Amino acid sequence: MENAKKLAFLRELLSIANSARTPEQMLDAMLDRYIGITGAATGSIMLIDAESGVLDIKAYRGLQTEKVGEARLKIGEGVTGRVAATGRPLLIPDVDAVDYYVRLRDDLKSELAVPLKLEDRIIGVVNVDGDRKDAFSQAHLEMLAAVSDFTAQILYKENLVNELRGRVDRQALLLGIAGILEEDLCLEAMFRRIMAAITERIAIERGMLVVLDRDDSLRVFDGYRLSEEAKQRGVYQIGEGIVGRVYKSGKGIHIRDVSQEPEFLNRMKIWRGRAPISFYAVPIRYENKTAGVLSLERRFVSPEDSQSVYELATLIAAMISNRVHLHVKSEREKVRLQEENREIKDRFVERESGPAFIGRSEKIREILATVDLVADTDATVLVTGETGTGKEMIAGRLHYKSARWDKPFVSLNCAAIPPALLESELFGHRKGAFTGADRDRKGKFLQADGGTIFLDEIGDLDFNLQAKILRVLQERVVEPVGAERGVPVDVRVVVATNRDLKKLVSEGRFREDLLYRINVITVQLPPLRERKDDIPLLADFFLKRFAGKYGKTLGGLAPDCLEALSGHSWPGNIRELQNVIERAVILSAGGVLGASALPGELRAASPAAAAPGDDGLGRALIAAISRAVPGAVYGEVIGRVERILIDYALIRSDNKHTDAAAYLGIHRNTLAQKMKTGSGAGAAPGNDGR
């Protein structure tokens, strides 16, 4: 009869195993049958945690949850611990008679515990407790012992099924993540989609993506189930805490219970409750360098589950490494561009006045007034003029006088890039778009997003690329090479050329519709030979810049030097003048820079060179006299001398009119009048206008 009961009990357990949807449901149902067949008051099923050597209660009845959470018995401790250690069942008729009984309820009087064996390996213990002495018989012990091995086999098979199911789920998850990575998402959107996909498959408490910030600190780029305040607090130095160690070493770390880990900083001040929370931090590696750290948190389930989650996190980190690397590289590029822009801005002038464009001639004043008027609009500007007239400086002034001044200013010379590479340089490309395209790359337009792009020598642009530039101007969308769809871009466009675009249109080499589109505002820069009054100011500006750069102490430009500079035709315009002054500063031993420091062709072209041994002013007078028209010598020579004196005074006073007038000994209004007339000829000596 007893064998019939055992057989019926085994059938019930098999039915439970087949009908249960989860391992938890199966354990609960089995425990209910153990209690029912023995008439016990309480019971539990415990499985051995091989890593910690502790019995984890997986199912229980008749016990308080808090007591269960505290009852983490070690192998050899208490009745169940001894059963786990020896592999032999124990029947305790009176628990008060043994000193090793661990009491979880005051009214319990007896206990029966049998091991769960899988071949020769003990995997856990089933125990039941009675609220009276001698509650269990030898028959109960034999009954539980007879079915315990079968129970262990069911649990083992269920674990195998769950492991297989977990692998299938993990593969489906990885395929889903691969699909997300193929979408054109920003890093933040990509991370959130991946976290949502992970949560659908395995229950995670939270997750975060940490990257190296601009100041070389590790910061939480984004977090799953993290408040904004927590993310703001998530800042680490390389090597600091768990995250910092993972980044520095390039090796992942798995912590079973963060509450027991002294190196876990919890800098984000997160309350994780009393249940053990495991923390997984893995490096995001790209080309043998660490680009960031991915971390996940999950309630501890088992060592096997922890290993599975750690491996999953490692795979996901590898999958997203390219995107994280591109983000970090892009941020670094933004920093580089911003620093470059700051240098350009410092080299030009402060925002209030825009970049330096030296000149006081009427043409230059009109040009700067136009530039300042249109700077704070998004109108496309065409800057024309000979090479070296300062077209890029005008583009810089348009940018820095606009509301975009703190965003990127990106410059590209269209004639300097081979036509085969120019499209990728302008618009970027997708990975695999052509041979050698091993990663996504942003083009100049996207690098300038939010700011200004300056396209120099647009007249040399390939006809097909002209159509794509036109599309950007019309639709504000760029299409990277190899991309399936365009990318929106917000950029102000300034173009420049030294060629006659209307002539190129008539020759069929430039699109007429593109010319109309870029010719909204035109700024025509005059060559330097048409603004010679500005040469002394430009020369002094370059003199001070290069004297500082090369550590030279120079007292300014001598009149003979100014005369030689003013007499040159300057085919290379301002750029040529800049190079001449830089050369003169490098070769100068100090003092006032004279004509002797200039290249031979400039000295030879100077009329003053015919009077060797005379001082600079004397040579300038001789030059003025030799050029004067008979009958008007006095007026022309006096006017020339006054111009030389005024230019010298302005240079000496750093263009401060009050200081220049004081140096000359004339009233400021007199100086202004002479500068306005441009000559001052015929002014009575000593009449300073006071």
C-alpha positions in Angstrom: 0.0 0.0 0.0 2.9 2.4 0.8 4.3 1.7 -2.6 1.1 2.7 -4.2 1.1 6.0 -2.3 4.6 6.7 -3.4 3.7 6.0 -7.0 0.7 8.3 -6.8 2.8 11.0 -5.2 5.4 10.7 -8.0 2.6 11.1 -10.6 1.3 14.2 -8.9 4.8 15.7 -8.9 5.2 14.9 -12.6 1.9 16.5 -13.3 2.9 19.6 -11.4 6.2 19.8 -13.3 4.4 19.5 -16.7 1.7 22.1 -15.9 3.7 24.7 -14.1 4.5 27.8 -16.2 7.5 28.9 -14.2 10.1 27.3 -11.9 8.6 29.3 -9.0 5.1 28.0 -9.7 6.5 24.4 -9.8 8.4 24.8 -6.5 5.4 26.3 -4.8 3.1 23.5 -6.0 5.6 20.8 -4.9 5.9 22.3 -1.5 2.2 22.4 -1.1 2.0 18.7 -1.8 4.9 17.9 0.7 3.0 19.8 3.4 -0.3 18.2 2.5 1.0 14.7 2.6 2.9 15.1 5.9 0.4 17.4 7.7 3.2 20.0 8.4 2.6 23.5 9.7 5.4 25.0 7.6 7.9 24.0 5.0 10.5 25.2 2.5 12.6 24.1 -0.5 16.2 25.3 -0.4 18.8 25.1 -3.1 22.5 25.3 -2.5 24.4 28.4 -3.9 27.6 26.8 -4.9 29.4 30.1 -5.0 28.7 31.2 -1.5 28.0 27.8 0.2 24.6 29.1 1.5 21.1 27.6 1.3 18.8 29.9 -0.6 15.1 29.5 0.2 13.3 29.3 -3.1 9.8 28.4 -1.9 8.3 28.5 1.6 5.0 28.2 3.4 3.9 29.4 6.9 6.9 31.6 7.5 7.2 35.4 7.6 9.0 36.9 4.6 11.4 39.0 6.8 12.4 35.8 8.7 13.0 34.0 5.4 15.2 36.8 4.1 17.4 36.6 7.2 17.6 32.8 7.2 20.6 32.3 4.9 21.9 29.1 6.5 25.4 27.9 5.6 26.1 24.3 4.8 26.5 22.5 8.1 24.4 25.0 10.0 21.0 24.0 11.6 19.1 20.9 10.6 18.8 21.7 6.9 22.5 22.7 6.8 23.5 19.4 8.3 21.4 17.5 5.8 23.0 19.5 3.0 26.5 18.7 4.4 25.9 14.9 5.0 23.4 14.1 2.3 21.4 12.1 4.9 17.8 12.9 6.0 17.1 14.0 9.5 14.0 13.4 11.6 13.8 15.6 14.7 10.9 14.6 17.0 11.6 17.3 19.5 13.5 20.4 18.3 14.1 21.6 21.9 16.2 18.5 22.4 18.9 19.6 19.9 21.1 22.7 20.3 21.6 23.2 16.6 18.0 23.9 15.6 17.5 27.3 14.0 14.0 28.6 15.0 12.0 30.6 12.5 8.7 30.3 14.4 8.2 30.1 18.1 5.5 27.4 18.0 7.4 24.8 15.9 8.2 21.6 17.8 9.5 19.0 15.2 11.2 18.9 11.8 11.8 16.6 8.9 14.5 17.3 6.3 15.6 15.3 3.3 18.4 16.1 0.7 17.7 16.8 -2.9 20.3 14.7 -4.8 21.3 14.6 -8.4 23.4 11.4 -8.8 26.1 12.0 -6.2 25.7 15.8 -6.0 23.5 17.4 -3.3 21.7 20.4 -4.9 19.4 21.3 -2.0 17.1 20.3 0.9 13.3 19.9 1.4 12.2 20.4 5.0 8.8 20.5 6.8 8.1 21.6 10.4 5.3 20.6 12.8 3.7 22.6 15.5 3.7 19.5 17.9 6.3 17.0 18.9 6.6 13.7 17.0 4.6 15.3 14.1 6.4 13.2 11.5 6.8 9.4 11.3 9.4 7.2 9.7 6.9 6.6 6.9 6.9 10.3 6.2 10.7 10.3 6.0 10.7 7.3 3.6 8.0 9.0 1.5 10.0 12.3 1.1 13.2 10.4 0.7 11.7 8.3 -2.1 10.6 11.3 -4.1 13.4 13.7 -3.3 15.8 12.3 -6.1 12.9 12.5 -8.5 12.3 16.1 -7.4 15.9 16.9 -7.9 15.8 15.5 -11.5 12.7 17.6 -12.3 14.4 20.7 -11.0 17.6 19.9 -12.9 15.7 19.4 -16.2 13.7 22.5 -15.5 16.9 24.4 -15.1 18.2 23.0 -18.4 15.0 24.0 -20.1 15.2 27.5 -18.6 18.8 27.8 -19.7 17.9 26.8 -23.2 15.0 29.2 -23.1 17.3 31.9 -21.8 19.7 31.3 -24.7 16.9 31.5 -27.2 15.7 34.7 -25.6 19.2 36.1 -25.5 19.7 35.4 -29.2 16.4 37.1 -30.0 17.5 40.0 -27.9 20.8 40.3 -29.7 19.1 40.2 -33.1 16.7 42.9 -31.9 19.6 45.1 -30.8 21.3 44.5 -34.2 18.2 45.8 -35.8 18.2 48.9 -33.6 21.8 49.6 -34.5 20.9 49.6 -38.2 18.4 52.5 -37.6 19.6 56.1 -38.0 19.2 57.0 -34.3 21.2 59.3 -32.1 23.2 57.7 -29.3 20.6 58.6 -26.6 17.7 57.2 -28.6 19.7 54.1 -29.4 20.6 53.4 -25.8 17.0 53.8 -24.6 15.7 51.5 -27.2 18.3 48.9 -26.3 17.4 49.2 -22.6 13.7 48.7 -23.3 14.6 45.6 -25.4 16.6 44.2 -22.6 13.8 44.7 -20.1 11.4 42.8 -22.3 13.6 39.7 -22.0 15.2 40.0 -18.6 14.1 42.1 -15.6 16.8 44.7 -14.9 16.5 47.3 -12.2 18.5 50.0 -14.1 21.3 50.6 -16.6 23.6 53.4 -17.6 26.0 54.4 -20.4 29.1 56.2 -19.2 31.5 58.0 -21.7 34.6 60.1 -21.4 33.5 63.8 -21.3 35.3 66.8 -22.8 37.2 67.5 -19.5 38.4 63.8 -19.4 35.9 62.9 -16.7 33.6 59.9 -16.9 30.0 61.0 -17.0 26.7 59.3 -17.2 25.7 60.0 -20.8 22.2 58.4 -20.3 20.5 56.2 -17.8 17.6 53.7 -17.7 15.4 54.2 -14.7 17.7 57.0 -13.4 16.5 60.4 -12.4 18.1 63.5 -14.0 19.5 64.4 -10.6 21.1 61.0 -10.3 22.6 61.3 -13.7 24.0 64.7 -12.9 25.7 63.1 -9.9 27.2 60.3 -11.9 30.7 61.8 -12.5 33.8 59.7 -12.0 37.5 60.1 -12.5 39.4 57.4 -14.5 40.3 54.6 -12.0 37.8 55.8 -9.4 35.2 53.4 -8.1 33.9 50.4 -10.1 33.1 52.4 -13.3 36.5 54.1 -13.2 38.3 50.8 -12.7 36.5 49.2 -15.6 37.3 52.1 -17.9 41.0 52.2 -16.9 41.6 48.4 -17.0 39.4 47.6 -20.0 38.1 44.6 -18.0 34.6 44.0 -16.8 33.5 43.6 -13.2 30.6 41.7 -11.8 29.5 42.4 -8.2 27.0 39.9 -6.7 25.6 42.3 -4.1 26.5 46.0 -4.3 25.5 46.6 -0.7 28.5 44.3 0.4 31.1 45.9 -1.9 33.2 48.7 -0.2 34.5 50.0 -3.6 31.0 50.6 -4.9 30.6 54.4 -4.5 26.9 54.8 -5.0 27.6 58.3 -6.1 24.2 58.6 -7.6 22.6 58.1 -4.1 20.2 55.3 -5.2 18.2 53.3 -2.7 18.2 49.6 -3.7 16.3 48.0 -0.9 17.3 45.0 1.1 17.3 42.3 -1.6 20.7 41.5 -3.1 21.3 43.6 -6.3 24.0 42.5 -8.7 26.0 45.1 -10.6 27.5 44.4 -14.0 30.0 46.9 -15.5 31.7 46.1 -18.8 34.1 48.2 -21.0 33.0 49.4 -24.4 36.1 48.8 -26.4 36.9 50.0 -30.0 40.2 49.3 -31.7 41.9 48.3 -28.4 40.8 51.5 -26.7 38.1 52.0 -24.2 35.3 54.4 -25.4 33.0 54.0 -22.4 31.4 51.7 -19.8 28.0 49.9 -19.9 26.5 48.9 -16.6 23.3 46.9 -15.7 21.7 46.2 -12.3 19.5 43.1 -11.6 18.2 41.3 -8.6 20.5 38.4 -7.8 18.9 35.1 -8.9 21.7 32.5 -9.1 25.4 32.3 -10.0 24.4 30.8 -13.4 22.0 33.7 -14.1 24.7 36.2 -13.1 27.2 34.7 -15.5 24.6 34.8 -18.2 23.8 38.5 -17.6 27.5 39.4 -17.5 28.1 37.6 -20.8 25.0 39.4 -22.3 26.3 42.8 -21.2 29.7 42.1 -22.7 28.1 41.2 -26.0 25.9 44.3 -26.1 28.9 46.5 -25.2 30.8 45.0 -28.2 27.8 45.6 -30.5 27.4 49.3 -29.6 31.2 50.1 -29.4 31.3 51.7 -32.9 28.4 54.0 -32.2 29.9 55.1 -28.8 33.3 55.6 -30.4 31.8 57.8 -33.1 30.0 59.8 -30.5 33.1 60.4 -28.4 35.1 61.2 -31.5 32.4 63.6 -32.6 32.4 65.4 -29.2 36.2 65.6 -29.4 35.9 67.1 -32.9 33.4 69.6 -31.6 35.8 70.6 -28.8 38.6 70.9 -31.4 36.5 73.1 -33.6 35.4 75.2 -30.7 39.0 75.7 -29.6 39.9 76.5 -33.2 37.1 79.0 -33.4 38.1 80.6 -30.2 41.6 81.0 -31.6 40.2 82.5 -34.7 38.0 84.7 -32.7 40.9 85.9 -30.5 43.0 86.5 -33.6 40.3 88.6 -35.1 38.7 90.5 -32.2 36.0 90.2 -29.5 32.4 89.5 -30.4 31.3 93.1 -30.0 33.4 94.3 -32.9 33.6 91.1 -35.0 36.8 89.8 -36.5 39.5 92.3 -37.4 39.4 93.6 -40.9 41.9 96.4 -40.9 41.1 99.5 -42.9 39.8 103.0 -42.8 39.3 103.7 -46.5 35.8 104.5 -47.7 35.4 101.2 -49.5 36.3 99.2 -46.5 33.9 101.2 -44.3 31.1 100.6 -46.7 31.9 96.8 -46.9 32.0 96.4 -43.1 28.7 98.3 -42.7 27.1 95.9 -45.1 28.6 92.8 -43.4 27.4 94.0 -40.0 23.9 94.7 -41.3 23.4 91.2 -42.7 25.5 89.2 -40.1 22.6 88.4 -37.8 20.5 86.9 -40.6 20.7 83.5 -42.3 21.0 85.0 -45.8 23.6 83.3 -48.0 26.5 85.6 -48.7 28.7 85.6 -51.8 32.2 87.2 -51.2 34.2 88.0 -54.3 37.6 89.3 -54.8 41.1 88.5 -55.8 43.2 85.9 -53.9 44.5 87.2 -50.6 42.0 90.1 -50.2 40.5 88.7 -46.9 37.5 86.7 -48.0 37.7 84.2 -45.2 38.0 87.1 -42.7 34.8 88.6 -44.0 33.2 85.1 -43.6 34.5 85.0 -40.0 33.1 88.4 -39.3 29.7 87.4 -40.6 29.8 84.4 -38.3 31.1 86.0 -35.1 28.7 89.0 -35.4 25.8 86.6 -35.7 23.7 84.7 -33.1 25.7 81.6 -34.2 29.0 83.0 -32.9 29.4 80.3 -30.3 28.7 77.4 -32.7 31.2 75.9 -35.2 32.8 77.9 -38.0 33.9 75.4 -40.6 36.0 76.4 -43.6 36.7 74.4 -46.7 38.6 75.3 -49.9 36.8 73.5 -52.7 39.8 73.8 -55.0 42.1 72.1 -52.5 40.3 68.8 -52.4 40.4 66.3 -55.3 36.9 66.0 -57.0 36.7 62.3 -56.1 36.9 63.0 -52.4 35.1 66.3 -52.2 31.6 64.9 -52.0 32.5 62.8 -48.9 34.4 65.8 -47.4 31.3 68.0 -47.8 28.5 65.6 -46.9 30.2 62.7 -45.1 29.7 59.0 -45.8 28.2 55.8 -44.3 30.3 52.8 -43.4 30.8 50.6 -46.4 29.9 53.3 -48.9 33.1 52.8 -50.8 36.5 51.0 -50.4 38.1 52.2 -47.2 34.9 53.6 -45.6 35.3 51.5 -42.5 33.2 53.8 -40.3 30.6 56.5 -40.6 32.0 60.0 -41.1 30.5 63.4 -40.7 31.1 65.8 -43.5 31.8 69.5 -43.2 28.1 70.5 -43.4 27.2 68.3 -40.4 30.3 69.4 -38.5 29.1 73.0 -38.9 25.5 72.2 -37.8 24.2 75.1 -35.8 27.0 77.4 -37.0 28.4 78.6 -40.3 30.2 76.9 -43.2 32.5 78.9 -45.5 33.0 77.4 -49.0 36.0 79.1 -50.6 36.6 78.9 -54.4 33.1 77.7 -55.1 33.7 78.5 -58.8 35.9 75.4 -58.9 33.2 73.1 -57.7 32.3 70.1 -59.9 29.0 70.6 -61.8 27.3 67.5 -60.2 28.3 68.7 -56.7 26.8 72.1 -57.5 23.4 70.4 -57.7 23.9 68.9 -54.3 25.0 72.2 -52.8 21.8 73.7 -54.3 19.7 71.0 -52.6 21.3 71.8 -49.2 20.5 75.5 -49.6 16.9 74.8 -50.7 15.9 71.9 -48.4 18.5 72.2 -45.6 19.2 68.5 -45.9 22.5 66.7 -46.6 22.8 63.2 -48.0 26.0 61.4 -46.9 27.5 59.1 -49.5 25.9 55.7 -49.1 23.0 56.9 -47.0 19.5 55.9 -47.8 18.0 59.2 -46.7 19.0 62.7 -46.0 20.0 64.2 -42.7 18.5 67.7 -41.6 21.1 70.4 -41.1 20.9 73.9 -39.7 23.8 75.9 -41.1 24.5 79.4 -42.5 26.3 79.3 -45.8 28.9 81.8 -46.9 30.7 81.2 -50.3 33.6 82.9 -52.0 35.3 83.0 -55.3 38.0 84.9 -57.2 36.4 84.0 -60.5 33.6 85.6 -62.6 30.7 83.3 -61.9 28.4 84.9 -64.6 31.1 84.1 -67.2 31.2 80.5 -65.9 27.4 80.3 -66.2 27.6 81.5 -69.9 30.3 78.9 -70.5 28.1 76.2 -69.0 30.5 75.5 -66.2 28.4 76.9 -63.3 24.7 76.4 -62.6 22.6 79.5 -63.1 20.1 78.4 -60.4 22.9 78.0 -57.9 24.3 81.4 -58.7 20.9 83.0 -58.1 20.7 81.0 -54.8 24.1 82.1 -53.4 23.9 85.7 -54.8 21.5 86.9 -52.2 24.0 89.3 -50.7 27.3 90.0 -52.5 30.4 91.5 -50.9 33.0 92.7 -53.4 36.5 93.1 -51.8 38.8 95.5 -53.5 42.4 94.5 -54.2 45.1 96.1 -51.9 46.3 98.3 -54.8 43.0 100.1 -54.7 43.2 100.8 -51.0 46.7 101.9 -50.4 45.7 104.2 -47.6 45.2 101.1 -45.6 48.6 99.7 -46.2 50.3 101.5 -43.2 47.6 100.2 -40.8 47.8 96.6 -42.1 51.6 96.7 -42.1 51.6 97.9 -38.4 49.0 95.2 -37.5 51.1 92.4 -38.9 54.3 94.0 -37.4 52.8 93.8 -33.9 51.5 90.3 -34.4 54.7 88.8 -35.6 56.9 90.8 -33.2 54.9 89.2 -30.4 55.1 85.8 -32.1 58.8 85.8 -32.5 59.7 87.7 -29.4 61.1 90.8 -31.2 61.1 94.4 -29.8 60.4 96.7 -32.8 59.8 100.4 -32.7 57.5 100.6 -35.7 57.9 101.1 -39.4 60.3 103.8 -40.7 59.0 106.2 -43.4 61.1 104.7 -46.1 59.6 101.3 -45.3 56.1 102.7 -45.5 57.0 104.4 -48.8 58.3 101.1 -50.3 55.2 99.3 -49.1 52.9 101.9 -50.5 54.7 101.9 -53.9 54.2 98.2 -54.4 51.3 96.8 -56.6 50.7 93.8 -54.3 49.4 91.2 -56.7 49.1 88.8 -53.8 47.1 91.4 -51.8 46.9 91.2 -48.0 48.3 87.7 -47.9 51.4 88.9 -49.7 51.8 91.9 -47.4 51.5 89.6 -44.4 54.2 87.3 -45.6 56.5 90.3 -46.4 56.1 91.7 -42.9 56.6 88.3 -41.3 59.8 87.8 -43.2 61.0 91.3 -42.3 60.3 90.7 -38.6 62.2 87.4 -38.6 65.2 88.9 -40.3 65.2 92.1 -38.2 67.6 92.7 -35.3 65.3 95.1 -33.6 64.6 98.8 -33.6 62.6 100.6 -36.3 61.9 98.4 -39.3 63.4 100.1 -42.4 63.1 99.5 -46.1 66.3 97.5 -45.9 64.4 94.7 -44.2 62.1 94.3 -47.2 62.6 92.0 -50.2 64.8 93.4 -53.0 61.9 93.8 -55.5 60.1 96.2 -53.1 63.2 98.3 -52.4 64.0 98.5 -56.1 60.4 99.6 -56.9 60.6 102.4 -54.3 61.5 105.9 -55.7 63.1 106.7 -52.3 65.8 104.0 -53.0 67.6 106.5 -55.3 68.8 108.6 -52.4 71.2 106.3 -50.4 72.6 107.7 -47.2 69.7 110.1 -46.6 67.2 109.4 -43.8 63.8 107.9 -44.5 61.9 111.1 -44.5 64.4 112.7 -46.8 64.0 109.9 -49.3 60.3 110.2 -49.1 60.5 114.0 -49.8 62.8 113.3 -52.8 60.3 110.7 -54.1 57.4 113.1 -53.7 59.3 116.0 -55.4 60.3 113.7 -58.3 56.7 112.8 -59.0 55.2 116.2 -58.5 53.7 118.2 -61.4 55.6 121.4 -62.2 53.7 124.4 -60.8 52.1 122.3 -58.1 55.2 121.0 -56.3 54.6 122.8 -53.0 51.1 121.6 -52.5 51.8 118.0 -53.6 55.0 117.6 -51.5 53.4 119.2 -48.4 50.4 117.0 -48.8 52.6 113.9 -49.1 54.5 114.9 -46.0 51.4 115.4 -44.0 50.1 112.0 -45.1 53.3 110.3 -44.0 53.2 112.1 -40.7 49.6 111.3 -40.0 50.1 107.6 -41.0 53.1 107.4 -38.7 51.3 109.0 -35.8 48.3 106.7 -36.2 50.5 103.6 -36.3 52.5 104.9 -33.3 49.3 105.5 -31.3 47.7 102.2 -32.3 45.1 104.1 -34.3 43.9 106.2 -31.3 43.1 109.6 -32.9 43.4 111.6 -29.7 46.9 110.2 -29.0 47.9 110.7 -32.6 46.8 114.4 -32.6 48.7 115.0 -29.3 51.8 113.4 -30.8 51.6 115.7 -33.8 50.7 118.8 -31.7 47.4 119.5 -33.5 43.8 119.4 -32.4 41.9 116.2 -32.8 39.3 117.9 -35.1 42.2 119.1 -37.3 43.4 115.6 -37.6 40.0 114.3 -38.4 39.6 117.0 -41.1 43.0 116.2 -42.7 42.1 112.4 -42.7 38.8 113.2 -44.3 40.3 115.3 -47.1 43.1 112.8 -47.5 45.8 115.4 -48.1 46.0 118.4 -45.8 47.9 120.3 -48.6 48.2 124.1 -48.1 47.6 124.0 -44.4 49.4 126.9 -42.7 52.3 125.7 -40.5 51.5 126.0 -36.9 47.8 126.4 -37.4 46.4 123.6 -35.4 42.8 124.7 -35.5 42.6 125.8 -31.9 
